[in-house]
């Protein structure tokens, strides 16, 4: 991770003072080093952490290591960070307020970890941490949903420039935003399967058409892009429930809901696991990639009463309690299939000096059936013939904003560790 490290100041000496400066230089170095020695012997590493925490507006509670992903949703009266009037970057498909959602209860909850306080999102602090760097959201439209949330969270501090067309002629799937004051680039790389995919339906592409998936071949579109990014947030999910023909080594190894009698039908877990395995291995093997990889876990849908394409909807207006819904069944198994692949990749990443971090959001979002657009964005999709409710994506503002609070918290913790590591080199 390319965080800034401490550097000793470079003195400028004239030729007439060369001998004098050579003699005084060691004493100057000692004077610089002495305070760090005092820190080492007068304080514990925890105290050093507190010293650094103050520079990031972090208190001792925030510095305390805790599982920020274990907690509960609690009532919160202060409302969201933004709305559809203060942020013009909300796309119509997620703009629940603009298109008539009548209730606001879904905006009055906040995630509370059991072991610590999760700080509110600080846009200025975030931009300072990522200054001079770049961040990409790699995956499907839920990943883009998270990027749009981040755009709105930063909106009151800095206005980005859309620079997508500098990089691609068709900016629908790959988008780039640039914050000039911070030299920070934010991008979305749309690749819903992470691996190579091709239409297999003779009738053309549709919402439920058959796709060929090449599980051992990463999607070249994102592979050719991510080496230059400092942070990559990777995720994928709902597309793996579609009809798929699965290939490995150029041969069909099975299918999921393809309806072909001559091909073995397998569960979606098989393709999902293999796709993440290929994506993680590809990132690990990229010689030029030195960034931090955030893996965000599966985001569950909340269709009730019917399937997504048969009238299913999500009408609830408040979160589930732990007693009302259990983290089990296909959601747990889907989650575990990707987490197991992540843990194996994380182990290899450590050996190679790379950071792989997990945004463990599945159970958290399982309890938020109230946060989806549902019927309130009908007719505002690019496909005007869409007639199903949206219980996959998340309203903006909405519970998805917590994902970027997690990202900021983890960036601060990683930056703190980088500082302590640098400090230890001096003492």
C-alpha positions in Angstrom: 0.0 0.0 0.0 1.6 3.3 -1.1 0.9 5.5 1.9 3.2 8.4 2.6 6.1 7.6 5.0 8.2 9.9 7.3 11.1 11.6 5.7 14.0 13.5 7.3 14.2 17.1 6.0 16.9 17.7 3.3 19.2 20.6 4.3 20.6 23.0 1.8 24.3 23.9 2.4 26.5 26.5 0.9 30.1 25.6 -0.1 31.5 27.9 2.6 29.7 26.0 5.4 30.5 22.5 4.2 32.9 21.4 6.9 30.8 23.0 9.6 27.7 21.2 8.3 29.4 17.9 8.1 30.3 18.2 11.8 26.9 19.4 12.9 24.9 17.0 10.8 25.2 14.0 13.2 24.0 16.1 16.1 21.1 17.3 14.0 20.1 13.8 13.2 20.4 12.9 16.9 18.1 15.8 17.8 15.6 14.6 15.3 15.7 11.0 16.5 15.7 11.8 20.2 11.9 12.5 20.4 11.2 9.2 18.7 13.3 7.4 21.3 11.4 9.1 24.0 8.1 7.8 22.5 9.5 4.3 22.4 10.6 4.3 26.0 8.0 6.6 27.6 4.9 5.3 26.0 3.4 2.0 24.9 2.6 1.4 21.2 -1.0 2.0 22.2 0.0 5.5 23.3 1.8 6.1 20.0 -1.4 5.1 18.3 -3.4 7.6 20.3 -0.8 10.4 19.3 -1.3 9.5 15.6 -5.1 9.1 16.1 -5.4 12.8 17.1 -4.0 13.8 13.7 -6.8 11.9 12.0 -9.5 13.0 14.4 -9.7 9.5 15.8 -10.2 8.8 19.5 -9.0 5.8 21.5 -12.4 4.1 21.0 -12.0 4.2 17.3 -8.4 3.0 17.5 -9.4 -0.1 19.5 -9.5 -3.1 17.2 -13.0 -4.5 17.0 -15.2 -6.4 14.7 -17.1 -3.6 13.0 -19.1 -6.1 11.1 -20.7 -7.6 14.2 -23.5 -5.5 15.7 -27.1 -4.4 15.1 -29.1 -1.7 13.4 -30.3 0.9 15.9 -32.7 3.9 15.6 -30.9 7.0 14.4 -32.9 10.3 14.3 -30.4 12.6 12.5 -31.2 11.3 9.0 -28.9 10.7 5.9 -25.8 12.5 4.8 -27.5 13.7 1.6 -30.7 13.5 -0.3 -31.8 13.7 -3.9 -31.8 17.5 -3.8 -28.3 18.0 -2.3 -26.7 15.3 -4.5 -27.3 15.5 -8.3 -25.2 12.4 -8.9 -27.9 9.9 -7.9 -29.0 7.9 -10.9 -32.7 7.5 -11.5 -32.7 3.7 -10.9 -31.7 4.3 -7.3 -33.4 7.7 -6.7 -36.3 6.4 -4.4 -37.2 9.9 -3.1 -37.4 11.5 -6.6 -39.7 8.8 -7.9 -42.2 8.7 -5.0 -41.2 6.4 -2.2 -43.5 7.8 0.5 -41.9 6.5 3.7 -38.6 7.7 5.3 -38.3 5.2 8.1 -35.6 3.3 6.1 -33.3 6.3 6.5 -33.6 6.4 10.3 -31.3 3.5 11.2 -27.6 3.3 11.8 -25.2 0.3 12.1 -23.8 0.0 15.7 -20.9 -2.5 16.2 -21.1 -4.3 19.6 -17.4 -3.6 20.5 -16.9 0.0 19.4 -18.3 3.1 17.8 -18.2 3.3 14.0 -17.3 6.9 13.2 -19.5 8.9 10.9 -18.3 9.4 7.4 -15.9 12.3 7.1 -15.6 13.4 3.4 -12.6 15.6 4.0 -10.8 13.0 5.9 -11.5 10.4 3.2 -10.2 12.7 0.5 -7.0 13.4 2.4 -6.3 9.7 2.9 -6.7 9.0 -0.9 -5.0 12.1 -2.1 -2.9 11.4 -5.2 -4.4 7.9 -5.5 -7.1 6.0 -7.4 -9.9 3.6 -6.5 -11.9 1.2 -8.7 -15.1 -0.6 -8.0 -14.9 -3.9 -9.9 -18.0 -6.1 -10.4 -21.7 -5.7 -11.1 -24.2 -2.9 -10.8 -24.4 -3.2 -7.0 -20.7 -2.3 -7.0 -21.6 0.7 -9.1 -24.4 1.4 -6.6 -21.6 1.7 -3.9 -19.6 4.0 -6.0 -22.6 6.2 -6.6 -23.1 6.3 -2.8 -19.5 7.4 -2.4 -19.9 10.2 -5.0 -22.8 11.6 -2.9 -20.9 11.2 0.4 -18.1 13.3 -1.0 -20.3 15.7 -2.9 -20.6 18.5 -0.3 -16.8 18.7 0.0 -15.6 18.3 -3.6 -17.2 18.2 -7.1 -15.7 15.6 -9.4 -15.2 15.9 -13.2 -16.5 13.0 -15.4 -13.4 12.0 -17.4 -14.8 8.7 -18.7 -14.6 9.6 -22.3 -10.8 10.2 -22.1 -10.4 6.5 -21.6 -13.2 4.8 -23.5 -15.5 5.6 -26.4 -18.5 3.9 -24.7 -18.6 5.1 -21.1 -21.7 3.1 -20.0 -19.8 0.3 -18.3 -16.5 1.8 -17.4 -16.8 5.3 -15.7 -14.1 7.5 -14.2 -14.5 10.6 -12.0 -11.6 12.9 -11.1 -11.3 15.1 -8.0 -8.8 17.7 -9.2 -8.1 19.3 -5.8 -7.1 16.0 -4.4 -5.7 14.3 -7.6 -8.0 11.4 -6.8 -9.6 9.2 -9.4 -12.7 7.1 -8.7 -13.8 4.5 -11.2 -16.3 1.7 -11.8 -15.3 -1.3 -13.9 -18.4 -3.2 -14.8 -17.8 -7.0 -15.0 -20.7 -8.9 -13.4 -19.2 -12.3 -13.7 -15.5 -11.3 -13.2 -14.7 -14.0 -15.7 -15.1 -14.1 -19.5 -18.8 -14.3 -20.5 -20.5 -14.6 -23.9 -24.2 -14.6 -25.0 -25.3 -18.1 -25.8 -29.0 -17.5 -26.5 -29.8 -17.5 -30.2 -32.6 -15.1 -29.6 -30.2 -12.4 -28.3 -29.5 -11.0 -24.9 -32.3 -10.5 -22.3 -32.7 -10.3 -18.5 -32.8 -14.1 -18.3 -30.9 -15.3 -21.4 -28.4 -18.1 -21.5 -24.8 -17.1 -21.0 -21.5 -19.0 -21.6 -19.1 -18.5 -18.7 -15.4 -19.4 -18.9 -14.5 -19.9 -15.3 -10.8 -20.1 -15.7 -10.5 -17.0 -17.9 -10.7 -13.6 -16.2 -12.5 -10.9 -18.0 -9.8 -9.1 -20.0 -11.7 -5.8 -19.8 -10.9 -5.3 -16.2 -7.6 -7.2 -16.2 -6.1 -4.6 -18.6 -7.2 -1.7 -16.3 -6.6 -2.4 -12.6 -2.8 -2.5 -12.4 -2.7 1.3 -12.1 -5.2 1.5 -9.3 -4.2 1.9 -5.6 -7.5 0.5 -4.2 -9.7 -2.1 -5.9 -13.1 -3.0 -4.3 -14.2 -6.3 -5.9 -17.7 -7.8 -5.6 -20.2 -9.9 -7.6 -23.5 -11.7 -6.9 -26.9 -11.9 -8.4 -25.8 -12.6 -12.0 -24.8 -16.1 -11.0 -28.4 -17.1 -10.4 -29.1 -16.7 -14.2 -29.0 -19.6 -16.7 -25.3 -20.4 -17.4 -23.3 -22.9 -19.4 -19.9 -23.3 -17.6 -16.6 -23.9 -19.3 -13.1 -24.8 -18.0 -10.1 -25.6 -20.2 -12.3 -24.9 -23.2 -14.7 -27.7 -22.3 -18.3 -27.7 -20.8 -18.2 -28.8 -17.2 -21.8 -28.2 -16.4 -24.5 -25.7 -16.4 -26.9 -23.8 -14.1 -30.6 -23.8 -15.1 -29.7 -24.1 -18.8 -32.5 -26.7 -19.5 -30.2 -28.9 -21.7 -30.6 -32.6 -21.0 -27.1 -33.4 -22.3 -25.3 -31.1 -19.8 -25.1 -31.8 -16.0 -27.0 -29.2 -14.0 -24.9 -27.9 -11.1 -25.8 -25.3 -8.4 -24.8 -21.7 -8.8 -22.2 -22.1 -6.0 -19.9 -24.0 -8.4 -19.6 -21.2 -10.9 -19.6 -18.5 -8.2 -16.7 -20.1 -6.3 -14.6 -20.7 -9.4 -15.1 -17.2 -10.7 -13.8 -15.7 -7.5 -10.9 -18.1 -7.5 -9.9 -17.0 -11.0 -10.4 -13.3 -10.2 -8.3 -13.4 -7.0 -5.5 -15.5 -8.7 -5.4 -13.1 -11.6 -5.0 -10.1 -9.3 -2.3 -11.9 -7.3 -0.4 -12.7 -10.5 -0.4 -9.2 -12.0 3.2 -8.1 -11.8 2.4 -4.4 -11.8 -0.4 -4.4 -9.3 0.7 -3.1 -5.8 -2.7 -1.9 -4.6 -5.0 -2.8 -1.7 -7.8 -5.2 -2.6 -11.1 -4.9 -0.7 -13.4 -7.9 -1.2 -17.1 -7.0 -0.5 -19.2 -10.1 0.3 -22.5 -11.1 -1.3 -25.3 -8.6 -1.2 -28.6 -10.5 -0.7 -31.9 -9.7 -2.5 -35.2 -9.4 -0.6 -37.9 -10.6 -3.0 -41.0 -11.8 -1.1 -44.2 -13.6 -2.2 -42.7 -14.6 -5.6 -39.5 -14.7 -7.6 -37.9 -11.5 -9.1 -39.5 -12.0 -12.5 -42.8 -13.3 -11.3 -44.1 -10.4 -9.2 -41.8 -10.6 -6.2 -41.5 -7.4 -4.2 -39.9 -5.8 -1.1 -42.5 -3.8 0.8 -41.0 -3.7 4.3 -40.2 -0.3 5.8 -37.9 -1.3 8.7 -35.0 -3.7 9.3 -35.3 -7.3 10.4 -34.2 -8.2 13.9 -31.8 -11.0 14.5 -34.8 -13.1 15.7 -36.8 -12.4 12.5 -34.3 -13.6 10.0 -31.4 -16.1 10.3 -28.2 -16.1 8.3 -28.6 -19.5 6.8 -29.6 -21.5 3.7 -28.5 -20.5 0.3 -27.4 -17.0 1.4 -25.0 -18.4 3.9 -23.7 -21.0 1.4 -23.3 -18.4 -1.3 -21.4 -16.3 1.2 -19.2 -19.1 2.4 -18.2 -20.2 -1.2 -16.7 -16.8 -1.9 -15.2 -16.2 1.6 -13.3 -19.5 1.5 -11.8 -18.5 -1.8 -10.9 -15.1 -0.4 -9.2 -16.6 2.7 -7.0 -18.7 0.4 -6.1 -15.7 -1.7 -5.5 -13.6 1.3 -2.9 -16.1 2.6 -1.1 -16.0 -0.8 -1.3 -12.2 -0.8 0.6 -11.9 2.5 3.4 -14.0 1.1 3.6 -11.6 -1.9 3.4 -8.4 0.2 -0.1 -7.5 -1.0 -3.1 -6.5 1.2 -6.4 -8.3 0.8 -9.1 -7.0 3.1 -12.8 -8.1 3.5 -15.9 -5.9 3.7 -18.0 -8.4 5.5 -21.5 -7.0 4.7 -23.7 -10.0 3.9 -25.4 -10.6 7.3 -25.6 -6.8 7.9 -27.5 -6.2 4.6 -29.6 -9.4 5.0 -31.4 -7.5 7.8 -32.3 -4.5 5.6 -35.2 -5.6 3.4 -36.5 -2.0 3.6 -33.6 -0.4 1.7 -34.4 -1.3 -1.9 -36.1 0.8 -4.7 -38.8 -1.8 -5.1 -41.5 -0.4 -7.4 -40.5 3.3 -7.1 -38.1 3.4 -10.1 -40.3 1.7 -12.6 -39.9 3.1 -16.1 -36.6 4.8 -15.3 -34.3 1.9 -16.3 -32.4 2.0 -19.6 -34.7 -0.9 -20.6 -38.1 0.8 -20.6 -39.8 -2.6 -20.8 -38.7 -3.6 -17.3 -41.8 -4.5 -15.2 -40.2 -6.1 -12.2 -39.5 -4.6 -8.8 -35.9 -3.9 -7.8 -35.1 -5.7 -4.5 -31.4 -6.1 -5.4 -30.0 -2.6 -5.6 -30.2 0.0 -2.8 -31.9 3.4 -2.5 -29.6 6.4 -2.4 -29.4 7.6 0.3 -29.9 4.4 2.1 -28.3 1.6 4.1 -25.6 1.1 1.4 -23.9 4.2 2.6 -22.6 2.2 5.6 -20.3 0.3 3.2 -18.3 3.4 2.5 -18.2 4.1 6.3 -16.5 0.7 6.6 -14.1 1.6 3.8 -13.1 4.8 5.5 -12.6 3.1 8.8 -10.4 0.4 7.3 -8.4 3.0 5.4 -7.7 4.8 8.6 -6.7 1.6 10.4 -4.4 0.6 7.6 -2.9 4.1 7.5 -2.3 3.9 11.3 -0.5 0.6 11.0 1.6 2.0 8.2 2.6 5.0 10.5 3.4 2.7 13.5 5.5 0.5 11.2 7.4 3.5 10.0 7.8 4.8 13.5 9.3 1.5 14.7 12.0 1.8 12.0 13.2 5.0 13.7 13.4 3.5 17.1 
